[in-house]
Amino acid sequence: MFAPLRRVLAHRQYRWFLGSWVAASTGYSVYAISIVWLTWQTTHSVLVVAGVLAVEQAAFCLTFVVAPIADRVRNQRSIFLASYPVQVVAALALGVGALRGELSAAEILGLVVVLSLLWDLSWAAANAAPGILLPPDDQFAVSGVQGVLGGVNSIAGFALGGVLILVVGAGGGMLLYAALLATATVLALPLRIAPPPRRERSFGESFRRGWATIVAAPGRPLLQLTAADAVQGLFAAAPALLIALLAVRSFGGDSTAYAVLFVAYVLGGVVAGAVVGHWNPRGRVGVLLGATLIAGGVFFAGVGNVPSLVVVVAAVWFGVGFAGAMYQDAKYAFLRGSVAPGELARVVSNLYLLPGVAATLGAVLLGEFAGRISVTAFAEIAGLGLAVAGVTALLLPGVRRLRY
């Protein structure tokens, strides 16, 4: 029953990659729980919190410009070794500045830009790596392995970040993020992840070929996928914003409640990774994408309509995390299994451009609404938006029929 998972874990280079990526992604979980609370504690402004989320999404959008590099390097290890150490310095600057009480809103935004740009370049390479190291039939198993191991470590990261928020403030989480990125750098040293020999002679040709893969495919399923993803992207910032709003408005600014809700959200993603990895639904990817978006919308709308008890709200957040992670796992497993390994990094990043623009605009709009409407209304609007994204995915034939 677990043969695909065992086969994936038997690959030595994949194990080195997994160790490095788990350390980095665990660190990113610490960052995710810390940066929102750090911004709130520094500025006490929901608009600035939304601005940080918008800046992150805007920076992610720019990755498509440099993503072809990840397909052209001789060894993707160089991407990790070039980007992680700079992120270490930026995270240290945030952590030390927060602990000393010397950060301004502008400094937070600037350092978030640096971290986001470099993180997404690493993310593009990391999404491509399993497709280079392992065959298409193993990609849902890859999602399961990375979902479970990465998720368990992410829960530990969220828990540690939550403890640090309680003990020394959100700045402590940034110091832990720096330490985990340093660990990821060391674990990346033995990697040998070589994309297939490139057919393009120049960077410009690589850039054009990545877009051609999306636009020229029969039926244009990838183009339709990015359209549905853009609707979902409008609400990408909603979970982080709503968790912060609940902690502030429903639980009186309680840092413990904030940490518990974030951990429940990630735990749902861990379980989703295990389920989808074992299930391996290669022939039903499109239907799964639509169904999980609709389910996520239902759970999201429920967040604002349950009793204000931490354990109850956390249970609903588990459902939100489960549906959201299953959507992401299915999408990236499909891309890793269906796109040529030598084009994967640029195609993944190109596909993110439109959803990323939508997510940037969505973060700004959601931040504006968050200060004017109730938590219940905010949750219902975001839930309806996710459900609309799911219906859109199911109505588009190119998305509905996705399989590999």
Contacts in CASP RR format, 6 or more apart in sequence:
PFRMAT RR
TARGET T0000
AUTHOR 0000-0000-0000
METHOD contacts of the structure
MODEL  1
MFAPLRRVLAHRQYRWFLGSWVAASTGYSVYAISIVWLTWQTTHSVLVVA
GVLAVEQAAFCLTFVVAPIADRVRNQRSIFLASYPVQVVAALALGVGALR
GELSAAEILGLVVVLSLLWDLSWAAANAAPGILLPPDDQFAVSGVQGVLG
GVNSIAGFALGGVLILVVGAGGGMLLYAALLATATVLALPLRIAPPPRRE
RSFGESFRRGWATIVAAPGRPLLQLTAADAVQGLFAAAPALLIALLAVRS
FGGDSTAYAVLFVAYVLGGVVAGAVVGHWNPRGRVGVLLGATLIAGGVFF
AGVGNVPSLVVVVAAVWFGVGFAGAMYQDAKYAFLRGSVAPGELARVVSN
LYLLPGVAATLGAVLLGEFAGRISVTAFAEIAGLGLAVAGVTALLLPGVR
RLRY
1 278 0 8 1.000
2 278 0 8 1.000
4 137 0 8 1.000
4 138 0 8 1.000
4 140 0 8 1.000
4 141 0 8 1.000
4 277 0 8 1.000
4 280 0 8 1.000
5 141 0 8 1.000
5 144 0 8 1.000
5 145 0 8 1.000
5 277 0 8 1.000
5 278 0 8 1.000
7 138 0 8 1.000
7 141 0 8 1.000
8 14 0 8 1.000
8 134 0 8 1.000
8 138 0 8 1.000
8 141 0 8 1.000
8 142 0 8 1.000
8 145 0 8 1.000
9 15 0 8 1.000
9 145 0 8 1.000
11 133 0 8 1.000
11 134 0 8 1.000
13 133 0 8 1.000
13 191 0 8 1.000
13 192 0 8 1.000
13 193 0 8 1.000
14 130 0 8 1.000
14 133 0 8 1.000
14 134 0 8 1.000
16 187 0 8 1.000
16 188 0 8 1.000
16 190 0 8 1.000
16 191 0 8 1.000
17 126 0 8 1.000
17 129 0 8 1.000
17 130 0 8 1.000
17 133 0 8 1.000
17 188 0 8 1.000
17 191 0 8 1.000
17 193 0 8 1.000
18 145 0 8 1.000
18 146 0 8 1.000
18 149 0 8 1.000
19 184 0 8 1.000
19 187 0 8 1.000
20 80 0 8 1.000
20 184 0 8 1.000
20 185 0 8 1.000
20 187 0 8 1.000
20 188 0 8 1.000
20 191 0 8 1.000
21 126 0 8 1.000
21 129 0 8 1.000
21 146 0 8 1.000
21 184 0 8 1.000
22 146 0 8 1.000
22 149 0 8 1.000
22 150 0 8 1.000
22 153 0 8 1.000
23 153 0 8 1.000
23 180 0 8 1.000
23 181 0 8 1.000
23 183 0 8 1.000
23 184 0 8 1.000
23 187 0 8 1.000
24 80 0 8 1.000
24 84 0 8 1.000
24 122 0 8 1.000
24 126 0 8 1.000
24 180 0 8 1.000
24 181 0 8 1.000
24 184 0 8 1.000
25 150 0 8 1.000
25 153 0 8 1.000
25 154 0 8 1.000
26 150 0 8 1.000
26 153 0 8 1.000
26 154 0 8 1.000
26 156 0 8 1.000
26 157 0 8 1.000
26 180 0 8 1.000
27 157 0 8 1.000
27 176 0 8 1.000
27 177 0 8 1.000
27 180 0 8 1.000
27 181 0 8 1.000
28 119 0 8 1.000
28 177 0 8 1.000
29 151 0 8 1.000
29 153 0 8 1.000
29 154 0 8 1.000
29 157 0 8 1.000
29 158 0 8 1.000
29 266 0 8 1.000
30 157 0 8 1.000
30 158 0 8 1.000
30 160 0 8 1.000
30 161 0 8 1.000
30 173 0 8 1.000
30 174 0 8 1.000
30 176 0 8 1.000
30 177 0 8 1.000
30 180 0 8 1.000
31 91 0 8 1.000
31 115 0 8 1.000
31 173 0 8 1.000
31 174 0 8 1.000
31 177 0 8 1.000
32 240 0 8 1.000
32 262 0 8 1.000
33 157 0 8 1.000
33 158 0 8 1.000
33 161 0 8 1.000
33 162 0 8 1.000
33 165 0 8 1.000
33 173 0 8 1.000
33 258 0 8 1.000
33 259 0 8 1.000
33 262 0 8 1.000
34 161 0 8 1.000
34 164 0 8 1.000
34 165 0 8 1.000
34 170 0 8 1.000
34 171 0 8 1.000
34 172 0 8 1.000
34 173 0 8 1.000
34 174 0 8 1.000
34 177 0 8 1.000
35 52 0 8 1.000
35 94 0 8 1.000
35 108 0 8 1.000
35 112 0 8 1.000
35 170 0 8 1.000
35 174 0 8 1.000
36 49 0 8 1.000
36 52 0 8 1.000
36 53 0 8 1.000
36 240 0 8 1.000
36 243 0 8 1.000
36 244 0 8 1.000
37 165 0 8 1.000
37 169 0 8 1.000
37 170 0 8 1.000
37 244 0 8 1.000
37 255 0 8 1.000
37 258 0 8 1.000
38 94 0 8 1.000
38 95 0 8 1.000
38 98 0 8 1.000
38 103 0 8 1.000
38 108 0 8 1.000
38 169 0 8 1.000
38 170 0 8 1.000
38 171 0 8 1.000
38 174 0 8 1.000
39 48 0 8 1.000
39 49 0 8 1.000
39 52 0 8 1.000
39 105 0 8 1.000
39 108 0 8 1.000
40 46 0 8 1.000
40 49 0 8 1.000
40 244 0 8 1.000
40 248 0 8 1.000
41 98 0 8 1.000
41 169 0 8 1.000
41 170 0 8 1.000
42 98 0 8 1.000
42 101 0 8 1.000
42 103 0 8 1.000
42 104 0 8 1.000
42 105 0 8 1.000
42 108 0 8 1.000
43 49 0 8 1.000
43 105 0 8 1.000
45 105 0 8 1.000
46 241 0 8 1.000
46 244 0 8 1.000
46 245 0 8 1.000
46 367 0 8 1.000
46 370 0 8 1.000
46 371 0 8 1.000
47 367 0 8 1.000
47 368 0 8 1.000
47 371 0 8 1.000
48 105 0 8 1.000
48 108 0 8 1.000
49 241 0 8 1.000
49 244 0 8 1.000
49 367 0 8 1.000
50 237 0 8 1.000
50 241 0 8 1.000
50 363 0 8 1.000
50 364 0 8 1.000
50 366 0 8 1.000
50 367 0 8 1.000
50 368 0 8 1.000
50 370 0 8 1.000
51 109 0 8 1.000
51 363 0 8 1.000
51 364 0 8 1.000
51 367 0 8 1.000
52 108 0 8 1.000
52 109 0 8 1.000
52 112 0 8 1.000
53 237 0 8 1.000
53 240 0 8 1.000
53 241 0 8 1.000
53 363 0 8 1.000
54 237 0 8 1.000
54 360 0 8 1.000
54 361 0 8 1.000
54 362 0 8 1.000
54 363 0 8 1.000
54 364 0 8 1.000
55 109 0 8 1.000
55 110 0 8 1.000
55 112 0 8 1.000
55 113 0 8 1.000
55 116 0 8 1.000
56 112 0 8 1.000
56 116 0 8 1.000
56 363 0 8 1.000
57 236 0 8 1.000
57 237 0 8 1.000
57 356 0 8 1.000
57 359 0 8 1.000
57 360 0 8 1.000
57 363 0 8 1.000
58 356 0 8 1.000
58 360 0 8 1.000
59 112 0 8 1.000
59 113 0 8 1.000
59 116 0 8 1.000
59 117 0 8 1.000
59 120 0 8 1.000
60 116 0 8 1.000
60 120 0 8 1.000
60 352 0 8 1.000
60 356 0 8 1.000
60 359 0 8 1.000
61 352 0 8 1.000
61 353 0 8 1.000
61 356 0 8 1.000
61 357 0 8 1.000
61 360 0 8 1.000
62 117 0 8 1.000
62 120 0 8 1.000
63 117 0 8 1.000
63 120 0 8 1.000
63 121 0 8 1.000
63 123 0 8 1.000
63 124 0 8 1.000
63 349 0 8 1.000
63 352 0 8 1.000
64 346 0 8 1.000
64 349 0 8 1.000
64 350 0 8 1.000
64 352 0 8 1.000
64 353 0 8 1.000
66 121 0 8 1.000
67 121 0 8 1.000
67 124 0 8 1.000
67 345 0 8 1.000
67 346 0 8 1.000
67 348 0 8 1.000
67 349 0 8 1.000
67 350 0 8 1.000
68 203 0 8 1.000
68 204 0 8 1.000
68 206 0 8 1.000
68 207 0 8 1.000
68 210 0 8 1.000
68 345 0 8 1.000
68 346 0 8 1.000
69 79 0 8 1.000
69 121 0 8 1.000
69 203 0 8 1.000
70 76 0 8 1.000
70 79 0 8 1.000
70 121 0 8 1.000
70 124 0 8 1.000
70 125 0 8 1.000
70 128 0 8 1.000
70 195 0 8 1.000
70 345 0 8 1.000
70 346 0 8 1.000
71 128 0 8 1.000
71 195 0 8 1.000
71 198 0 8 1.000
71 206 0 8 1.000
71 342 0 8 1.000
71 343 0 8 1.000
71 344 0 8 1.000
71 345 0 8 1.000
71 346 0 8 1.000
72 195 0 8 1.000
72 198 0 8 1.000
72 200 0 8 1.000
72 203 0 8 1.000
72 206 0 8 1.000
73 79 0 8 1.000
73 195 0 8 1.000
74 194 0 8 1.000
75 191 0 8 1.000
75 192 0 8 1.000
75 193 0 8 1.000
75 194 0 8 1.000
76 125 0 8 1.000
76 128 0 8 1.000
76 129 0 8 1.000
76 132 0 8 1.000
76 191 0 8 1.000
76 193 0 8 1.000
76 194 0 8 1.000
76 195 0 8 1.000
77 188 0 8 1.000
77 189 0 8 1.000
77 191 0 8 1.000
77 192 0 8 1.000
77 193 0 8 1.000
79 121 0 8 1.000
79 122 0 8 1.000
79 125 0 8 1.000
80 122 0 8 1.000
80 125 0 8 1.000
80 184 0 8 1.000
80 185 0 8 1.000
80 188 0 8 1.000
80 191 0 8 1.000
81 185 0 8 1.000
81 188 0 8 1.000
81 189 0 8 1.000
83 118 0 8 1.000
83 119 0 8 1.000
83 121 0 8 1.000
83 122 0 8 1.000
84 118 0 8 1.000
84 122 0 8 1.000
84 181 0 8 1.000
84 182 0 8 1.000
84 184 0 8 1.000
84 185 0 8 1.000
84 188 0 8 1.000
85 181 0 8 1.000
85 182 0 8 1.000
85 185 0 8 1.000
86 114 0 8 1.000
86 118 0 8 1.000
87 114 0 8 1.000
87 115 0 8 1.000
87 118 0 8 1.000
87 119 0 8 1.000
87 178 0 8 1.000
87 181 0 8 1.000
88 178 0 8 1.000
88 181 0 8 1.000
88 182 0 8 1.000
88 185 0 8 1.000
89 178 0 8 1.000
90 111 0 8 1.000
90 114 0 8 1.000
90 115 0 8 1.000
90 118 0 8 1.000
91 115 0 8 1.000
91 174 0 8 1.000
91 175 0 8 1.000
91 177 0 8 1.000
91 178 0 8 1.000
91 181 0 8 1.000
92 174 0 8 1.000
92 175 0 8 1.000
92 178 0 8 1.000
93 111 0 8 1.000
94 103 0 8 1.000
94 108 0 8 1.000
94 111 0 8 1.000
94 171 0 8 1.000
94 174 0 8 1.000
95 171 0 8 1.000
95 172 0 8 1.000
95 173 0 8 1.000
95 174 0 8 1.000
95 175 0 8 1.000
95 178 0 8 1.000
96 175 0 8 1.000
97 103 0 8 1.000
97 171 0 8 1.000
98 169 0 8 1.000
98 170 0 8 1.000
98 171 0 8 1.000
98 172 0 8 1.000
98 174 0 8 1.000
99 168 0 8 1.000
99 169 0 8 1.000
99 171 0 8 1.000
99 172 0 8 1.000
99 175 0 8 1.000
120 349 0 8 1.000
124 345 0 8 1.000
124 346 0 8 1.000
124 348 0 8 1.000
124 349 0 8 1.000
125 193 0 8 1.000
125 345 0 8 1.000
127 332 0 8 1.000
127 335 0 8 1.000
127 336 0 8 1.000
127 344 0 8 1.000
127 345 0 8 1.000
127 348 0 8 1.000
128 195 0 8 1.000
128 336 0 8 1.000
128 341 0 8 1.000
128 342 0 8 1.000
128 344 0 8 1.000
128 345 0 8 1.000
128 348 0 8 1.000
129 193 0 8 1.000
130 138 0 8 1.000
130 139 0 8 1.000
130 142 0 8 1.000
130 146 0 8 1.000
130 336 0 8 1.000
131 139 0 8 1.000
131 142 0 8 1.000
131 336 0 8 1.000
131 337 0 8 1.000
131 341 0 8 1.000
131 344 0 8 1.000
132 193 0 8 1.000
132 194 0 8 1.000
132 195 0 8 1.000
132 196 0 8 1.000
132 341 0 8 1.000
132 342 0 8 1.000
132 344 0 8 1.000
133 193 0 8 1.000
134 142 0 8 1.000
136 336 0 8 1.000
136 337 0 8 1.000
136 338 0 8 1.000
136 404 0 8 1.000
139 333 0 8 1.000
139 336 0 8 1.000
139 337 0 8 1.000
140 276 0 8 1.000
140 277 0 8 1.000
140 279 0 8 1.000
140 280 0 8 1.000
140 281 0 8 1.000
140 282 0 8 1.000
140 333 0 8 1.000
141 277 0 8 1.000
141 280 0 8 1.000
142 333 0 8 1.000
142 336 0 8 1.000
143 273 0 8 1.000
143 276 0 8 1.000
143 277 0 8 1.000
143 329 0 8 1.000
143 330 0 8 1.000
143 332 0 8 1.000
143 333 0 8 1.000
144 273 0 8 1.000
144 274 0 8 1.000
144 276 0 8 1.000
144 277 0 8 1.000
144 278 0 8 1.000
144 329 0 8 1.000
145 277 0 8 1.000
146 273 0 8 1.000
147 269 0 8 1.000
147 270 0 8 1.000
147 272 0 8 1.000
147 273 0 8 1.000
147 274 0 8 1.000
147 325 0 8 1.000
147 329 0 8 1.000
148 270 0 8 1.000
148 273 0 8 1.000
148 274 0 8 1.000
150 270 0 8 1.000
151 266 0 8 1.000
151 269 0 8 1.000
151 270 0 8 1.000
152 270 0 8 1.000
154 266 0 8 1.000
154 270 0 8 1.000
155 263 0 8 1.000
155 266 0 8 1.000
155 267 0 8 1.000
155 270 0 8 1.000
157 176 0 8 1.000
158 259 0 8 1.000
158 262 0 8 1.000
158 263 0 8 1.000
158 266 0 8 1.000
159 259 0 8 1.000
159 263 0 8 1.000
160 173 0 8 1.000
160 176 0 8 1.000
161 172 0 8 1.000
161 173 0 8 1.000
161 176 0 8 1.000
161 259 0 8 1.000
162 255 0 8 1.000
162 258 0 8 1.000
162 259 0 8 1.000
162 262 0 8 1.000
163 259 0 8 1.000
164 170 0 8 1.000
164 171 0 8 1.000
164 172 0 8 1.000
164 173 0 8 1.000
164 176 0 8 1.000
165 172 0 8 1.000
165 173 0 8 1.000
165 255 0 8 1.000
165 258 0 8 1.000
165 259 0 8 1.000
166 255 0 8 1.000
166 256 0 8 1.000
166 259 0 8 1.000
195 341 0 8 1.000
195 342 0 8 1.000
196 340 0 8 1.000
196 341 0 8 1.000
196 342 0 8 1.000
198 206 0 8 1.000
198 342 0 8 1.000
199 209 0 8 1.000
200 206 0 8 1.000
200 209 0 8 1.000
206 346 0 8 1.000
207 346 0 8 1.000
209 343 0 8 1.000
209 346 0 8 1.000
210 343 0 8 1.000
210 346 0 8 1.000
210 347 0 8 1.000
210 350 0 8 1.000
211 350 0 8 1.000
213 222 0 8 1.000
213 339 0 8 1.000
213 340 0 8 1.000
213 343 0 8 1.000
213 347 0 8 1.000
214 220 0 8 1.000
214 222 0 8 1.000
214 223 0 8 1.000
214 226 0 8 1.000
214 347 0 8 1.000
214 350 0 8 1.000
214 351 0 8 1.000
215 223 0 8 1.000
217 223 0 8 1.000
219 398 0 8 1.000
220 398 0 8 1.000
221 398 0 8 1.000
221 399 0 8 1.000
221 401 0 8 1.000
221 402 0 8 1.000
222 347 0 8 1.000
222 351 0 8 1.000
224 396 0 8 1.000
224 397 0 8 1.000
224 398 0 8 1.000
224 399 0 8 1.000
225 289 0 8 1.000
225 331 0 8 1.000
225 351 0 8 1.000
225 393 0 8 1.000
225 396 0 8 1.000
225 398 0 8 1.000
225 399 0 8 1.000
225 402 0 8 1.000
226 351 0 8 1.000
226 353 0 8 1.000
226 354 0 8 1.000
226 355 0 8 1.000
227 354 0 8 1.000
227 392 0 8 1.000
227 396 0 8 1.000
228 289 0 8 1.000
228 290 0 8 1.000
228 389 0 8 1.000
228 390 0 8 1.000
228 392 0 8 1.000
228 393 0 8 1.000
228 396 0 8 1.000
228 399 0 8 1.000
229 331 0 8 1.000
229 351 0 8 1.000
229 354 0 8 1.000
229 355 0 8 1.000
229 389 0 8 1.000
230 354 0 8 1.000
230 355 0 8 1.000
230 356 0 8 1.000
230 357 0 8 1.000
230 358 0 8 1.000
231 358 0 8 1.000
231 385 0 8 1.000
231 388 0 8 1.000
231 389 0 8 1.000
231 390 0 8 1.000
231 392 0 8 1.000
232 293 0 8 1.000
232 327 0 8 1.000
232 355 0 8 1.000
232 386 0 8 1.000
232 389 0 8 1.000
232 390 0 8 1.000
233 355 0 8 1.000
233 356 0 8 1.000
233 358 0 8 1.000
233 359 0 8 1.000
233 362 0 8 1.000
233 389 0 8 1.000
234 358 0 8 1.000
234 359 0 8 1.000
234 361 0 8 1.000
234 362 0 8 1.000
234 365 0 8 1.000
234 385 0 8 1.000
234 389 0 8 1.000
235 362 0 8 1.000
235 366 0 8 1.000
235 382 0 8 1.000
235 383 0 8 1.000
235 385 0 8 1.000
235 386 0 8 1.000
235 389 0 8 1.000
236 355 0 8 1.000
236 356 0 8 1.000
236 358 0 8 1.000
236 359 0 8 1.000
236 362 0 8 1.000
236 363 0 8 1.000
237 359 0 8 1.000
237 362 0 8 1.000
237 363 0 8 1.000
237 366 0 8 1.000
237 367 0 8 1.000
238 300 0 8 1.000
238 366 0 8 1.000
238 378 0 8 1.000
238 382 0 8 1.000
238 383 0 8 1.000
239 265 0 8 1.000
239 300 0 8 1.000
239 320 0 8 1.000
239 321 0 8 1.000
241 363 0 8 1.000
241 366 0 8 1.000
241 367 0 8 1.000
241 370 0 8 1.000
241 378 0 8 1.000
242 300 0 8 1.000
242 303 0 8 1.000
242 375 0 8 1.000
242 378 0 8 1.000
242 379 0 8 1.000
242 382 0 8 1.000
243 258 0 8 1.000
243 261 0 8 1.000
243 262 0 8 1.000
243 265 0 8 1.000
243 317 0 8 1.000
244 258 0 8 1.000
245 370 0 8 1.000
245 375 0 8 1.000
245 378 0 8 1.000
246 257 0 8 1.000
246 261 0 8 1.000
246 303 0 8 1.000
246 313 0 8 1.000
246 375 0 8 1.000
247 253 0 8 1.000
247 254 0 8 1.000
247 255 0 8 1.000
247 257 0 8 1.000
247 258 0 8 1.000
247 261 0 8 1.000
249 375 0 8 1.000
250 257 0 8 1.000
250 308 0 8 1.000
250 313 0 8 1.000
250 375 0 8 1.000
251 257 0 8 1.000
251 258 0 8 1.000
251 308 0 8 1.000
251 310 0 8 1.000
257 310 0 8 1.000
260 310 0 8 1.000
260 314 0 8 1.000
261 310 0 8 1.000
261 313 0 8 1.000
261 314 0 8 1.000
261 317 0 8 1.000
263 314 0 8 1.000
264 314 0 8 1.000
264 315 0 8 1.000
264 317 0 8 1.000
264 318 0 8 1.000
265 317 0 8 1.000
265 318 0 8 1.000
265 320 0 8 1.000
265 321 0 8 1.000
266 321 0 8 1.000
267 318 0 8 1.000
267 321 0 8 1.000
268 318 0 8 1.000
268 319 0 8 1.000
268 321 0 8 1.000
268 322 0 8 1.000
268 325 0 8 1.000
269 321 0 8 1.000
269 322 0 8 1.000
269 324 0 8 1.000
269 325 0 8 1.000
269 326 0 8 1.000
270 325 0 8 1.000
271 318 0 8 1.000
271 322 0 8 1.000
272 321 0 8 1.000
272 322 0 8 1.000
272 323 0 8 1.000
272 324 0 8 1.000
272 325 0 8 1.000
272 326 0 8 1.000
272 329 0 8 1.000
273 325 0 8 1.000
273 326 0 8 1.000
273 329 0 8 1.000
275 326 0 8 1.000
276 326 0 8 1.000
276 329 0 8 1.000
276 330 0 8 1.000
276 333 0 8 1.000
277 329 0 8 1.000
281 288 0 8 1.000
281 330 0 8 1.000
282 403 0 8 1.000
282 404 0 8 1.000
283 403 0 8 1.000
283 404 0 8 1.000
284 403 0 8 1.000
285 330 0 8 1.000
285 331 0 8 1.000
285 333 0 8 1.000
285 334 0 8 1.000
285 402 0 8 1.000
285 403 0 8 1.000
285 404 0 8 1.000
286 330 0 8 1.000
286 334 0 8 1.000
286 393 0 8 1.000
286 394 0 8 1.000
286 399 0 8 1.000
286 400 0 8 1.000
286 401 0 8 1.000
286 402 0 8 1.000
286 403 0 8 1.000
287 394 0 8 1.000
287 400 0 8 1.000
288 326 0 8 1.000
288 327 0 8 1.000
288 330 0 8 1.000
289 327 0 8 1.000
289 330 0 8 1.000
289 331 0 8 1.000
289 390 0 8 1.000
289 393 0 8 1.000
289 399 0 8 1.000
289 402 0 8 1.000
290 327 0 8 1.000
290 389 0 8 1.000
290 390 0 8 1.000
290 391 0 8 1.000
290 393 0 8 1.000
290 394 0 8 1.000
290 399 0 8 1.000
291 390 0 8 1.000
291 394 0 8 1.000
292 323 0 8 1.000
292 324 0 8 1.000
292 326 0 8 1.000
292 327 0 8 1.000
292 330 0 8 1.000
293 323 0 8 1.000
293 324 0 8 1.000
293 327 0 8 1.000
293 386 0 8 1.000
293 387 0 8 1.000
293 389 0 8 1.000
293 390 0 8 1.000
293 393 0 8 1.000
294 386 0 8 1.000
294 387 0 8 1.000
294 390 0 8 1.000
294 391 0 8 1.000
295 319 0 8 1.000
295 323 0 8 1.000
296 319 0 8 1.000
296 320 0 8 1.000
296 321 0 8 1.000
296 323 0 8 1.000
296 324 0 8 1.000
296 383 0 8 1.000
296 386 0 8 1.000
296 387 0 8 1.000
297 320 0 8 1.000
297 323 0 8 1.000
297 382 0 8 1.000
297 383 0 8 1.000
297 384 0 8 1.000
297 385 0 8 1.000
297 386 0 8 1.000
297 387 0 8 1.000
298 383 0 8 1.000
298 387 0 8 1.000
299 316 0 8 1.000
299 319 0 8 1.000
299 320 0 8 1.000
299 321 0 8 1.000
299 322 0 8 1.000
299 323 0 8 1.000
300 320 0 8 1.000
300 379 0 8 1.000
300 382 0 8 1.000
300 383 0 8 1.000
300 386 0 8 1.000
301 379 0 8 1.000
301 380 0 8 1.000
301 382 0 8 1.000
301 383 0 8 1.000
301 384 0 8 1.000
302 316 0 8 1.000
302 379 0 8 1.000
302 380 0 8 1.000
303 313 0 8 1.000
303 316 0 8 1.000
303 317 0 8 1.000
303 320 0 8 1.000
303 379 0 8 1.000
304 375 0 8 1.000
304 376 0 8 1.000
304 379 0 8 1.000
304 380 0 8 1.000
305 376 0 8 1.000
305 379 0 8 1.000
305 380 0 8 1.000
306 312 0 8 1.000
306 313 0 8 1.000
306 316 0 8 1.000
332 348 0 8 1.000
334 402 0 8 1.000
334 403 0 8 1.000
334 404 0 8 1.000
335 344 0 8 1.000
335 347 0 8 1.000
335 348 0 8 1.000
335 351 0 8 1.000
336 344 0 8 1.000
337 404 0 8 1.000
338 404 0 8 1.000
339 347 0 8 1.000
339 348 0 8 1.000
366 378 0 8 1.000
366 382 0 8 1.000
369 378 0 8 1.000
369 381 0 8 1.000
370 378 0 8 1.000
373 381 0 8 1.000
393 399 0 8 1.000
393 400 0 8 1.000
394 400 0 8 1.000
END
